[in-house]
């Protein structure tokens, strides 16, 4: 009986030490390493818009790196090769699109970075080899929230 109690206690302590990655409802976690978390585009058509925080200093470089890391796992979900993705970023105000492109309103658009992605290993379709996203900061990390068509 005592051994069973000790085993149960050790199991509980071990389980408490293993943390699950924080969840951002409607957005799959694509990257969780080195203190960087990147969540992908909404996995359902009517997912709510994420609550975006103001962009920090250095947001363009951070978003470029976040999208570069997120591309291989994101593209794998849609059966494309996301390795060696070429990512270009800019403030959304210089993207050539209006806030309507993202679908979450003016404030979210203003709190986002525009990312243009080219997939060099996708050679059978020009449209599938290029993606455009809005990327914003959330409490848990970064989220690729606007998939611009």
Secondary structure per residue as TSV (DSSP state, phi and psi in degrees):
chain	resnum	aa	ss	phi	psi
A	1	X	-	360.0	-45.5
A	2	X	H	-63.7	-39.8
A	3	X	H	-64.2	-38.9
A	4	X	H	-65.8	-38.8
A	5	X	H	-66.2	-43.0
A	6	X	H	-64.2	-43.1
A	7	X	H	-61.3	-42.1
A	8	X	H	-65.0	-40.4
A	9	X	H	-65.2	-43.2
A	10	X	H	-63.9	-39.2
A	11	X	H	-63.4	-42.8
A	12	X	H	-65.1	-42.0
A	13	X	H	-65.2	-42.6
A	14	X	H	-64.0	-41.8
A	15	X	H	-66.0	-34.9
A	16	X	H	-66.9	-27.9
A	17	X	H	-77.1	-16.2
A	18	X	-	-97.6	115.2
A	19	X	-	-103.1	140.2
A	20	X	-	-82.6	148.2
A	21	X	-	-64.8	142.1
A	22	X	-	-59.6	145.3
A	23	X	-	-102.6	135.8
A	24	X	B	-109.6	104.6
A	25	X	T	-49.5	129.3
A	26	X	T	84.6	-4.3
A	27	X	E	-129.1	117.9
A	28	X	E	-70.1	142.7
A	29	X	E	-76.9	121.1
A	30	X	E	-101.9	-35.2
A	31	X	E	-136.2	132.7
A	32	X	E	-147.0	85.7
A	33	X	E	-156.1	145.4
A	34	X	T	56.9	33.9
A	35	X	T	79.2	3.0
A	36	X	E	-108.3	124.0
A	37	X	E	-119.0	133.8
A	38	X	E	-130.5	124.2
A	39	X	E	-102.5	146.2
A	40	X	E	-88.7	178.0
A	41	X	E	-57.2	157.2
A	42	X	E	-52.1	137.1
A	43	X	S	-91.0	0.8
A	44	X	S	-136.4	150.8
A	45	X	T	-61.2	-33.4
A	46	X	T	-114.3	36.6
A	47	X	-	-69.1	144.2
A	48	X	-	-68.5	154.0
A	49	X	-	-66.8	140.9
A	50	X	-	-71.3	153.3
A	51	X	-	-82.5	104.6
A	52	X	-	-89.9	142.9
A	53	X	B	-95.1	161.9
A	54	X	-	-59.4	148.4
A	55	X	-	-70.9	137.5
A	56	X	-	-80.1	167.6
A	57	X	T	-61.1	138.6
A	58	X	T	80.9	18.4
A	59	X	H	-61.8	-37.1
A	60	X	H	-60.8	-47.0
A	61	X	H	-66.3	-39.8
A	62	X	H	-65.0	-41.8
A	63	X	H	-67.5	-41.1
A	64	X	H	-57.2	-47.5
A	65	X	H	-66.2	-42.4
A	66	X	H	-60.9	-43.7
A	67	X	H	-70.1	-39.6
A	68	X	H	-58.0	-42.9
A	69	X	H	-72.0	-32.2
A	70	X	H	-80.8	-21.6
A	71	X	H	-59.8	-50.4
A	72	X	H	-56.3	-49.1
A	73	X	H	-69.6	-33.7
A	74	X	H	-65.9	-48.7
A	75	X	H	-66.4	-31.2
A	76	X	H	-60.6	-36.3
A	77	X	H	-61.3	-30.7
A	78	X	T	-107.9	17.3
A	79	X	T	63.3	40.4
A	80	X	-	-124.6	160.9
A	81	X	-	-91.2	108.3
A	82	X	-	-96.7	6.7
A	83	X	T	-72.2	147.1
A	84	X	T	61.8	28.1
A	85	X	-	-58.6	139.0
A	86	X	E	-98.6	115.3
A	87	X	E	-113.9	128.9
A	88	X	E	-120.5	137.6
A	89	X	E	-125.3	156.3
A	90	X	E	-160.1	159.9
A	91	X	E	-59.9	145.1
A	92	X	G	-59.3	-28.4
A	93	X	G	-65.3	-18.2
A	94	X	G	-110.6	19.3
A	95	X	S	-83.0	-20.4
A	96	X	S	89.0	-0.5
A	97	X	-	-115.1	157.4
A	98	X	-	-94.1	171.4
A	99	X	G	-58.6	-22.5
A	100	X	G	-65.3	-24.5
A	101	X	G	-62.2	-37.2
A	102	X	T	-79.2	-30.3
A	103	X	S	86.0	5.1
A	104	X	S	-117.3	6.8
A	105	X	-	103.3	169.1
A	106	X	H	-63.3	-44.0
A	107	X	H	-64.3	-46.1
A	108	X	H	-62.6	-39.0
A	109	X	H	-63.4	-42.7
A	110	X	H	-67.7	-25.6
A	111	X	T	-95.1	22.5
A	112	X	E	-128.0	166.4
A	113	X	E	-117.7	140.3
A	114	X	E	-87.1	130.9
A	115	X	E	-124.6	125.9
A	116	X	E	-108.0	129.4
A	117	X	E	-123.0	133.1
A	118	X	E	-118.0	129.9
A	119	X	-	-104.0	101.0
A	120	X	T	-67.7	-20.2
A	121	X	T	-90.7	-2.5
A	122	X	-	-98.1	98.1
A	123	X	-	-107.9	-5.5
A	124	X	S	-93.4	-2.4
A	125	X	-	-156.7	119.9
A	126	X	T	-64.9	-39.6
A	127	X	T	-70.9	-35.2
A	128	X	T	-76.1	-17.6
A	129	X	T	-87.9	0.1
A	130	X	E	-132.2	134.8
A	131	X	E	-134.8	153.4
A	132	X	E	-131.9	132.6
A	133	X	E	-133.6	157.6
A	134	X	E	-106.2	135.2
A	135	X	E	-127.6	131.2
A	136	X	E	-132.1	169.4
A	137	X	E	-96.6	131.3
A	138	X	E	-121.6	168.8
A	139	X	T	-54.9	-33.3
A	140	X	T	-88.1	-10.1
A	141	X	E	151.0	-132.0
A	142	X	E	-115.7	149.1
A	143	X	E	-132.9	130.6
A	144	X	E	-86.5	97.8
A	145	X	E	-104.9	-33.2
A	146	X	E	-103.9	113.6
A	147	X	E	-98.7	100.9
A	148	X	E	-90.6	124.1
A	149	X	-	-98.6	360.0
